[in-house]
């Protein structure tokens, strides 16, 4: 078995501590998982696969080529989940046109006032990448802060679905993914993070965030293992939203 991807960033002392402390045990998958895809939009991916230092000239939050590698993994994950009719939940950012609601996002980045749109089509940077676009029955949650749970109805949708666990992919590993995983852990969901389906603009932050999540809050698993697990699930575990408009109420 290959060593975890984060091992190259650990000191020898770190490795000994993790080996002796008991952290990093496998918790296993839940029985009724929902798939959570976090912030895979133009702002974090750019509008094409290109080196990160080129991409961030236009898209300051872009993760460059790593984003598009992650998107390929997410496409496989989505295909597996939809084949078993699992709930699919997306998040993306939301912001007023005047930027008034940026709040604390404006305090730590000198380029926070930039609002970029795609060339030609002029789509918002918060638009989810079309390669993995939501389907009509998927749930899309707009959020202002890193965690998919903070100030959103995510927990209520998971209650409605009767989900006991989350399979998580998206970006950034050290930011919105990590914040969402910690909040899911805090609400006693079993969480699996799909390693190839997560990405970050910092290679070190990506690796060490995976390390921390796997140690304490989630299982970090390979795409093949997760797809294989989803394949073992029965169909029709969930009552999903209808793809079309709601039916008119019946007369009494």
N, C-alpha and C positions, 0 to 999 in steps of 0.2 A: 504494500500500500504506500502511495506517495505521501511525502510529508505535507502538512498543511501549508498553504501558500504564504501564510504570515510568518512562518518560522525564520525566514531570512532576515526579518526585522527584529527578532528577539535576541536579547543577550543570553549568554549561557546561564546566568542567574535566573532570568525570566523562565527559561525552559525548565529548570529544576523546580522553580516555584510552582509552575503549572502541573508538573508531574506529581508533586507531593501534596498539593492542596486539595485535590478531589474535584476541582472545577473542570468543566468541559465534558461531563458525562452526557451520553446520548439520552434524550428524553423520549424520542420517537414521535411519529406523526399522530395527529388526532384522527378521529373517526369521521368527522364531518368538516372538512377543510374548505375555506373560501380562499380564492386567489386574490392577492392585493398587489396591484401594479402602481408604483409610486412615482409620479412626476416625470414620466418619460415624454417630455415635450421638447419643442424647439429650443427653449431657453437653456436646457441642460444637455441637449444633443447637437445643437446646430442644425442646419438644414441640409447637410451632406456629411459623408464620412471624409474627414480631413485631419491632419495633425492638429493636436490641441492648441499649440501656440498660434496656428493660423486661424483656427475656429474662434478662439476667444477674442480676436481682434474685433469681431462683430457681435458674437454672443458671449458676454463676459462670464457666464456660468457654465459654458459648454465643457463637456468631458471629452470632446474630440473623438478620435477613432474608437476608444474604448466603449463609448456610448453605442456605437453601431454594432460592435461585437455583442454587447449586451442585448440589443434589440433582436438580433438573430436568435439568441437563446430564449428570449421572452416569446417570440413567435411560436417556438416549439412548445413552450410551457402553456401558452394559450390554446393551442390546438389540442393538447392532451386534456386540459381542463374542460374545454367545450365539448369534447367527445363524451365526457362523463357528466355533462350538465352541472358542473360546479358553479357556484356564484363567482362572478368576476367583478371586482371592484377596482376602479381607477381613481387616482387623485391627480389633481393638477392645481397650479396656483391661480389666484384671482387677485386683481388689483383694479382700483378705480383709475379711470383715464388720467386724472390729475395727480395720482400717486399719493394722495393724502393719507391713505390707509396703510402705507408701507410700514409705519411704526418703527420698531426696532431694526427692521431690515435695512433702514437707511443709515444706521450708525457705524457699521463696520466695513463698509465697502465704498471706495471713492467713486465708483461708477454706478451707484445704485439708482441714479436718476434716469439711466438709459432705458428706453422702451423700444425694442427692436421688433420688426415684423419680417416675414419671409419675403424674398424677392418675388416680383411679378404678382403673386396671389395675395400678398400683404396680410397673411394670417398672423394672428397674435402669437407671441412667443410661448404663451400658455397652451397653445393647441397641441394635443397629443399627436405624436408622430403617426402619420397615416399608415405606415407598415403594420402597426399594431392597434389600429383605431378601434374604439369601443363598438360593439354591436348593440342593436336596439334594446336588448334585454339586460345589458350590463348596467351597473350602477357607476355613475361618475360623480365624484365629490370634489368640490372646489374648496381650497383651504388657504388660510393666510399665514400659517406658521408651519414649522417643520413636521410636527407629528400629524399623521393622518387622523388622529383622534381629537386633537385639540380644537375645540369650538366647532366640531363637525358632527353630523348624525351617524358616523360610522358605527359606533357601538350599538345604536338602535337597529341598524340594518343587520348586523351580525346576530342580534337577538331575534329579529324577524326571521332570518334564515335558519336559526337554530344551529349556527356554526359553533364548533368547539375549538377551532384551530385556524391558523393562517399560514398560507404559503406566500412568501414575500419576495418580490423582485423590484428593481427600479433604482432610483438615484436620489441624492448621492448617498453612498454607503455610510459615510461618516456623519451625514446630516439628517435628511428626512427619513431615510431608511432606518437608521439607528434610533432616532427619536420615536418612530412609529413602533418599532420592535419593543423598545423598553415600555411604552405605554400598553401594548398588547400583553406583554409579560405581566405588567402591573394589574391587568384585568383578568389574569389567570387563563389566558389562551396559550395553547401550545403553538410555538412559532417555528417554522422552517424557513431559513433564508437560502435562496438559490444562488450559489456562489457566482456562476457564470452570468446570471441575470442581473447582477448588481454592478454598478460602476461609479467612479468618482474622478474628480479632476486631479486628486493627489494619490499617487500610487501607495505611499506610505499610509496615509489616512484610510484608504480603502482596505489595505491588508490588516492593519491593526484594529480597525473597527470590526472587521469580520472576526478577528481573534477575540475581542472583548465580548461580542455578541455570543459567539460559540461557547465561551467560558461560562457565561452567566445567564443569558436571556433567551437563547434560541439554539437550534441545531443549524449549523451551516452545512448544507449538503450540496453535492454535485447535481447538475441538471439531469444526468441519466438516472440517478437514483430517484429523484423526485418524479420524473416522468414515469418511471417504472412503478412507483407507489400509486400514482394516480390511476394507472392502468388496472390496478387490482380493485378499485372501488366500483360498487354497483352504480348503475345509472338511476336517475330519478330519486336521489337522496333529498333533493331540495325542491321547494315550490318557488320557481324563478319568476321574475316579472314577465308579463306578457310583452311580446314584441310589438304588437299593434296598439291602437288607442283603447282606452278603457271602455268596457261595455256600458251602455246607458242603463241607469237604474230601472228595475222592473216596477210596473205599476202595482199598487196594493190590490 
